[in-house]
Amino acid sequence: MTYGVIIQPIALKQLQGIADRRVRQKIRERIDALSENPELQGKPLIAELSGYLSLRAVGQRYRIIYKVDGEKVTVFVVAVGIRKTGSKDDVYTLARKLLRLGLLDPE
């Protein structure tokens, strides 16, 4: 079954903010690949971000955070960024902040 992939405006802005064009292209390719079996590609997240999945991209440094809606056969990409443990710029830290602000909801 082929899923539609929707990149939320915040995730699109994060993607466009990546300076290296080649890195952006590789991330875009990983996002496009989510149209096939998205549940099997990512790792389920826990705690505040439960219900979302995380997919590694570009040499394991970048993460794509997304949610699968099986009823609508759609994948919502909600955050894209670099993994920096302990940094305020870490993609998971930013995703938790967006969730608390109500900006991560894909509906």
C-alpha positions in Angstrom: 0.0 0.0 0.0 1.3 3.4 -0.9 1.0 6.2 1.6 0.8 9.9 0.9 3.5 11.9 2.5 2.8 15.4 3.9 5.6 17.6 5.2 4.2 19.9 7.8 5.1 23.6 7.4 7.5 23.6 10.4 9.3 20.5 9.2 9.6 22.1 5.7 11.1 25.2 7.2 13.6 23.0 9.2 14.5 21.1 6.1 15.1 24.4 4.1 17.2 25.7 7.0 19.8 23.0 6.3 22.6 24.7 4.5 24.2 21.8 2.6 22.1 21.1 -0.5 23.3 17.4 -0.7 22.2 16.7 2.9 18.8 18.3 2.1 18.5 16.1 -1.0 19.4 12.9 0.9 16.8 13.8 3.7 14.2 14.5 1.0 14.9 11.1 -0.5 14.4 9.4 2.9 11.1 11.3 3.3 9.9 10.2 -0.1 10.8 6.6 0.8 8.2 6.8 3.6 5.5 6.3 1.1 6.2 2.5 1.3 5.8 0.7 4.7 6.4 3.7 6.9 5.6 1.8 10.1 8.5 -0.6 9.5 11.1 2.1 8.7 11.2 4.2 11.9 11.7 3.6 15.6 8.7 4.3 17.8 9.4 7.2 20.2 8.5 7.1 23.9 7.3 9.5 26.7 6.0 12.9 25.3 6.6 11.8 21.7 4.8 8.5 21.9 2.8 7.9 18.7 5.5 9.4 16.6 8.4 7.5 14.8 12.0 8.6 14.2 14.0 7.7 11.1 17.7 8.2 10.8 19.1 9.9 7.7 22.4 11.1 6.3 25.0 9.1 8.1 22.9 8.7 11.2 23.2 12.4 12.2 19.9 13.7 11.1 16.4 12.5 12.2 13.0 12.7 10.6 10.1 12.6 13.1 6.8 11.5 11.6 3.4 10.1 12.4 1.5 7.5 10.4 -2.3 7.8 10.0 -3.4 4.4 8.8 -7.0 5.5 8.3 -6.1 8.3 5.9 -3.1 6.3 4.5 -0.9 9.3 5.1 2.5 10.0 6.7 2.9 13.4 8.4 6.5 14.5 8.7 6.5 16.9 11.7 10.2 17.6 12.4 13.5 17.3 10.6 16.9 18.1 12.2 20.2 17.1 13.5 20.7 14.9 16.6 22.7 16.8 19.2 22.4 15.1 22.6 22.2 17.7 25.3 21.8 20.6 23.0 18.8 22.9 22.8 19.0 22.5 19.0 18.6 18.7 19.3 15.7 17.6 17.0 14.0 15.7 19.8 14.2 18.7 22.2 12.7 20.9 19.5 9.9 18.3 18.7 8.9 18.1 22.4 8.8 21.9 22.6 6.6 22.1 19.4 4.3 19.4 20.9 3.9 21.4 24.2 3.0 24.5 22.1 0.5 22.5 20.1 2.3 23.0 16.8 3.2 19.3 16.2 -0.3 18.1 15.8 -0.6 16.8 12.2 -4.4 17.3 11.9 
